[in-house]
Amino acid sequence: MREPSFQIPIIRSGDLDLESPEGRTEWDRRVMALAARRIAEERVRMEQLGIIDEHGELISRELPPDMLPESETTLETG
């Protein structure tokens, strides 16, 4: 399975004229492409962590043991 990159990519706008309709359209396209990439990477990460399955559905709605009311784990004790 591909390891996602967790670096935040940047979008360059210096080559665009954001005052023109074409420049704004291209900016919107770049932002949407970046968003799609980040969503895909996060989905891979969540699958690897066992949070969601291959269909994007939650694997479990149960809280982890350290989050249950009877847990003795605290922010102070870890």
PyMOL commands that set and color helices and strands:
alter all, ss='L'
color gray80, all
select helices_A, chain A and resi 21-48+65-67
alter helices_A, ss='H'
color red, helices_A
deselect
rebuild
show_as cartoon
